Amino acid sequence: MDVNLAQRMQFSSKWIESDKFYRKYPTCSLSLTSKLKAKQKLPVLVSAHFQSKRNKNGHKSVSLKAFCSYKHSASVLESGSSSASSDESLILKNKSQEVGPCINGRCIYLVGMMGSGKTTVGKILSQVLGYSFCDCDSLVEQEVDGTSVAEIFKLYGEGFFRNKETEALKKLSMMHRLVVSTGGGAVIRPINWKYMHKGISVWLDVPLEALAQRIAAVGTNSRPLLHHESGDEYTKALRRLSTLLEERGEYYANANARVSLENIAAKLGYRDVSSITPTAIAIEVSFLFVFS
C-alpha cells in the first residue's frame, strides 16, 4: 500500500461502505470476521493504525488495520441502555489506546440539552478510557440530602440549584481522569466554563425532534423546566426545548468540540438519529481527541 494513501486514510478516518472501499482501493485488503463477510455492504471504519516496514530489498510497505462495524439499530435514550455490536466495541477499545496520550488525564465534560445522551455516552467513554464517571446532577442531589433535581427546583428555586451546580463543577475541575455528564443548563454561567475548560468539553448536538421524542417516551415529571408546559408530552417537550436551545445555543458552541448526531447518521446511512448506538457516538467523540 502506498504510504501517502495510508496517511490520507489515517487523517480522514471515516465510515465507508465495504464494496466502495474495494473499488476505491483495489490494492488494499480488509480482514473481516465471517459474520461480516456474509454482508455485501456494511459501514467500514478506516482506523488510524498503520505500520511502515522495509523488506529485504529496501522497499517500504505500509500495513493498515481497518476495524469494521455494521448497521445496528438501538435507542440512545439518556435514561436507557443499549448493547453495542462486538465490532463497535472493538473499534472503541482500539481507539481508546490512542486517546489516552492525547487527553493526558484531563477531565472530559459532556454538555448538551436534556436527553442528549450525556450520561449513557459518558459511562461508555469512562469504561474504555479507564476513567471514573460522574453525573453532575447526582452530585448536587447528594449535597442536598438526596433531594431530586426536580424537588430542588420546586423547594429552593433554580438559582439555588445553579449555585450548587457551580460548586460541584469547581470541585470536579480540581480532579483528573473523570468523564462528567453536566446538566443541560450548566453552560449558561461563564464561571462554569472557566472550570470546564480546565479539561475537554464536548457538545452532544441532537436534533430537537429526537430529543422531544426521547423525553416524551419517559415523561417530563423529572424535568423541572418542562413539567409545567401544557399539551401532550411530545408537544410540550418540543416547545420548551426550542426555547431553551435559542437561549443556550451560543453557550454550547463554547465547547472544545461538537459531535452532531445528524452528521453521524449521514455517515452511517441512517435516516433517523435514534438508530445510532451510544457506542457509535462514543467512537465519534474519541476521534475528536485523536485528530484535534
N, C-alpha and C positions, 0 to 999 in steps of 0.2 A: 504493500500500500504506500502511496506517495505521502511523504512527511507533511507537506503543506495541506493535503487533504485531511489528514488526521488532525492537524491543528485547527483547521476550519471547523471540523466536526466538534472538536473539544470546546471551542469558544462559542458555538452556536447550538449547544445541546438542545435538542427539541424532539417532539414526538412526530414520527412519520410512519406511514403505512409500510408494512414489510415488503409488499410487492413493488412499491415505488422505490424503496431503498435499493432493491436488487437492480432495478432498471437504471437508477441514477449512479450507483456504484457497482458496476458489474465485476470489478476485480476484488471486491470485498466479500466477506462471508460472515454469516451470523450463526452462532451456535445456539439453537433453540431447544427447549425441552420437547419431549414427544407430544405433550399436551398442546404446546403452541404450534408445533409443526403441522398439526392437523388443520390449523386455521389458514385460510387463503389470505385473509387480511387481518392485521392487528396493528395497533399503535405501537411503534418501536421507539424506545428512548435511546438515543445515541449518547452514551455517557462519556465522561471525560477521563477514562482510564486508558492510557496508551503507553507503550514502551518502545524505545528505539534501540535496535541492536545492529551489530555489524557481523556479517558472516565471514567465513574463511577467506573469501576473495576481497574482503574490504567493502562490500556493498552494504548499504544501510537499508534496513527494513523497519517498518513500524507495525506493531500489532495493536489492534483496538478492540476493547471489550464493549459490547453493547448489551445492556440489560433490557429485557422486554416486559411489557405489560399489555394486557388486552382489556377491551372494554368490559367494565364491571359496574353494574348499577347498584347504587346504595344511597341511602339518605344521609345528609350531612347535618341533621338536626343537632343543635348545640347540646341539647339535653339528652340526646340518644347516643347510640353507638352503632358502628358497622364494622364488619370484618374486611380487611384488605386482602386482595389476592396475594398468593405467595410471591408472585413476580414483583408486585408493587413493594412488598416488604423487603425483597432482596435489593431492589433499586435503592430504597431508602437506607438500608443498612450500609450499602457500599458508599452511598453519598455521605453518610454521617462520618465516615473516616476522613473525608476531605474537609468537611465543615469544621471539625474540631480546631485545627490550627488557624483557620480563618477567623473564628469568633473569639478564640483565646480566653475562654472562661467568662466572657461578658454575658450579662443577663439579656434575655430576649423578651421584649414586651409586645404582645399581640393586641392591637387596637382594632376597633370596628364597631359597627352597630350591634345592638342586641340581636341575638340569634344568628350571628355570622359564623359561629363555629369555633370561637376562640378557645373555649375550654376543651373541646374534642381534639382539635388540631394541636393545641398546646400540650396535651397529655402524650400524644404520639411523638411529638418532637422531643419532649423531655426524656422519654424512654430510649429513643435511638441515640440521643446525644449524651446520655448518662447524666442528665441534669435532674434537678428536682422541679416539680410543678407546683405553682402557687396560683390560686384564684384570689384576686384582689378583693372581690366582693365578700368572699368567705372570711378573709382576714378582718374586714370591717365588722362582719356579723359576730365574730369571736370577741372583738373588742367591746361590743355592746351586748355582752352576756348571751350570745347565741340568738339574738333577735334577728329575724329575717330582714333582707333589704326592704321588702315591701312594708313591713311593720315599722322599720326605722323611718321611712318616708312619712308614714301615717302618724307616728308618735312624735317625731322630732323635726320633721321637715327636710327638704332636700339640702339646704345649706349645711345642716349638721352632718348629713351623710357625706357631702363633698369634702368637708373638713377632715373627717375620719379617713376618707379615701386618700387624701393628700398625705396624711400622716403615714398611712400604710405604704405608699409609694416611696416616701422618704426613707423608711426603714429598708425597703427592698433594694433601693439604689445603692446601699452600702454593702450589699451582698454580691455573691458571684454564683455562676452556674445554676441559674434559675430560668425557667420559662414561665412568664407571668401572663395570665389572662386578665386583662383590665376591664373595668366596667365601660359600657358604651359612652358614658359622658365624661370619662376621665380626661379626655382630650381638650376640654374647654378651658381648663386652667393652665396658664403659661408655666406656673411653678411645677406642675406635674410633668411637663415636657422637659424641664430642667433635670428632673430626676430620671426620666426615661431615656434621655439622650446620653446618659452615662453608660447605657447598654445599646442594644439594637432594637429599634421599633419597626414593626411590620403591620401594615394596614391590610386586613382581610376585607376586600371590597366585594360585597354580594349584592346583586340586583334587588331593589326594594320588593318587587313582586314575590321573589323567592323567600325573602325574609318574612313577609306578611303571611305566606303560606305556612312556613315553619311555626311561627308564633301562634297562628290560629289553630294549628293542629294540637298544640299542647295547652292552649288557653292563655289568657292575659292576666290572670289573677296574681302571678308572681312578678309582673312587670308594672311597677308603680306609675310609670309615665304613660301607660296605655290603659290602665284599668278603668279609668273614668270616661273614656271615649264612648260614644253612642254607636249603635248599629251592630251588625253581626261581627264575629271575631275577625274575619279577614278584612272587612271594610274599615273597621276602626284601627286595626293594626297598620294597614297601608296608609291611611290618612295621617296618623300620628308619626309614622316613620318618615313620611315625605317631609313633614315639617322639621323633624329632628335632623334629617340629612341636610336640609337647607341651612340649618343653624350650625351644623358641625362639619360639613364637608371640607371647608377650608382648613379646619383643625386636623382632620385625619390626614390631609395632604402633608402635614409636618413630619410624618413618619419617614424613617430612613428608606423604606421600600414599600411598594404596594403590590399586593397579589390580587389580581382581578379574576374572579371565577368565570366571568364571561369569556375572558381570553383563554383560560384553561379549557373550557367547554369547546371553544372553537378549535383548539389544537387537537383535542381528543375526538372531535367529530360528534359531540353531543348537542342535541337541541335544547336540553334542559340542564341547568347547572345542578339540579338535585341528583343527577346521575353521577356526579363527581364524588369519589370517595374521600374521606378525610386524609387518608394516606397520600392520595394524589396531590392534595393541597399542601401537605407537609413536604412532599418532594419538591414542589414548586418553590416553597419557602427556602428550602435548603439550597436550591440553585442560586438564589439571591445572595447568599452568604459566600458561595464559592466564586461567583463571577462578578461580584460588585467591586 
